[in-house]
Amino acid sequence: MKIKTQSPRIQAQVIPLEGTATRGEITFTYPERHNILDLEAWQTLPQVMADMAQVKDMRLITLRGSGDKSFVAGADITQFDSAFSGEAAGDYEQATSEAFAAIADCPVPTLAAITGYCKFRFYVYFYSNICKTVFCY
């Protein structure tokens, strides 16, 4: 079952397990640009995490990057002039803080399935207990 998201850069689905248990999967989907996240994706992530956490019998939420080259390369630098400077810079900082808090505060265990490389900031955040588990392969 797919969960509707507000960003084309994030896909979410619920996968049935044995019995009534389910597993959530959130995929960052921009492999041609190494799964960079734009402002809209950052703003979408908290609601997706909340929606996943409310699914009955959710046992695990996995976050992964699309493709096999990278998990997430970081922010979309093409938005630096419009989204990351001036008054808009506060929106970006708030969006990233809320996204990381949504993962850290999620009552369902989270797993960062890191394939390929990921930007250092992401690795530090995920490795330092924002995600309950980090798996690099």
C-alpha positions, 0 to 999 in steps of 0.5 A: 500500500502506497502512502501519499506524499507531497514531494516527488522526491519521497515515496512511501509504502507499507509492506505486509509481513506475517500475520497483521504486522507491517513494515514501512519503507521511505525511499528518497527518489532522485537517483540521477542526482544522488537522491538530493533533497529539496526544500519540499522533500524536507518539509514532507518527511515529518508528515510521512513519518507521522503517517507511517507511525499511525499504521496499525502493527507497524514494526519497522520503518526503513529509509533508503535511497533509490538506486545503488549509488547513494543514500542521500547526497544532501541538499539541492544546491540549485535552490541555494539562491531561492531557498537557502538564503535570506529570509528563506534560510530560516524555512530550510533550517526549520524544515531540516530540523523538523525532519530529523526530529520526526525520525528521532522521535518516531515511536516505531524503530527506524533503519537507515539502509545506506547504499553507496555514499551519503553526505557526512551530515546525514551519516552523523545524524543517522548514526547518532541515534536518530535512526535506531539502526544504521545498515551500510552495504 
